[in-house]
Amino acid sequence: MDIATTESAKEELLKQSQTFRDLVHQHETYERRLNELSHLTYPSEDEQLEEVNIKKKKLNVKDEIYAMINEFGNSH
């Protein structure tokens, strides 16, 4: 799927699917928190662990987002 098709599918899914909107929102939330953690000069062990866990969760959400985009693209 090319970039234009992917963007088109993403726009349509944002309009049509609450689940997709929730996933995008969750991804953005993880991104903001990772940004906060990356600006810490001396993160604690808990903060370092949180960063690792958030990266994993963010990747899982991204995979779900792209799976929905691919499924939408294949069905339209």
C-alpha positions in Angstrom: 0.0 0.0 0.0 1.5 3.4 -1.0 1.7 6.4 1.3 -1.3 8.2 -0.3 -3.5 5.1 0.2 -2.3 4.7 3.7 -3.1 8.3 4.6 -6.5 8.0 2.9 -7.3 4.8 4.9 -6.1 6.5 8.1 -8.3 9.5 7.5 -11.4 7.3 6.8 -10.7 5.1 9.8 -10.4 8.2 12.0 -13.9 9.3 10.8 -15.5 5.8 11.0 -13.9 3.9 13.8 -13.9 4.7 17.5 -11.5 1.8 18.1 -9.1 3.3 15.7 -9.4 6.8 17.3 -8.8 5.2 20.7 -5.6 3.4 19.4 -4.3 6.6 17.8 -5.0 8.5 21.1 -3.2 5.9 23.1 -0.2 6.0 20.8 0.0 9.7 21.2 -0.3 9.4 25.0 2.6 7.0 25.0 4.6 9.3 22.7 4.1 12.2 25.1 5.1 10.2 28.1 8.2 8.9 26.4 9.1 12.4 25.5 8.8 13.4 29.1 11.0 10.5 30.3 13.6 11.2 27.6 14.1 14.7 29.0 14.9 13.5 32.5 18.6 14.0 33.4 18.8 11.2 35.9 15.8 8.9 35.6 15.1 6.5 38.4 15.1 2.8 37.9 11.3 2.9 38.0 11.3 5.6 35.3 13.7 3.5 33.2 11.5 0.5 33.5 8.4 2.6 32.7 10.2 3.8 29.5 10.9 0.2 28.4 7.3 -0.9 29.1 5.8 2.1 27.3 8.0 1.5 24.3 6.7 -2.1 24.1 3.1 -0.9 24.5 3.5 1.8 21.9 4.9 -0.7 19.4 1.9 -3.0 20.0 -0.5 -0.2 19.5 1.3 0.9 16.3 1.0 -2.7 15.0 -2.7 -2.7 15.7 -3.1 0.7 14.0 -1.3 -0.6 10.9 -3.2 -3.8 10.9 -6.5 -1.9 10.8 -5.1 0.4 8.0 -4.1 -2.7 6.0 -7.4 -4.4 6.6 -9.3 -1.3 5.6 -7.2 -0.8 2.5 -7.7 -4.4 1.4 -11.4 -4.2 1.8 -11.9 -1.0 -0.1 
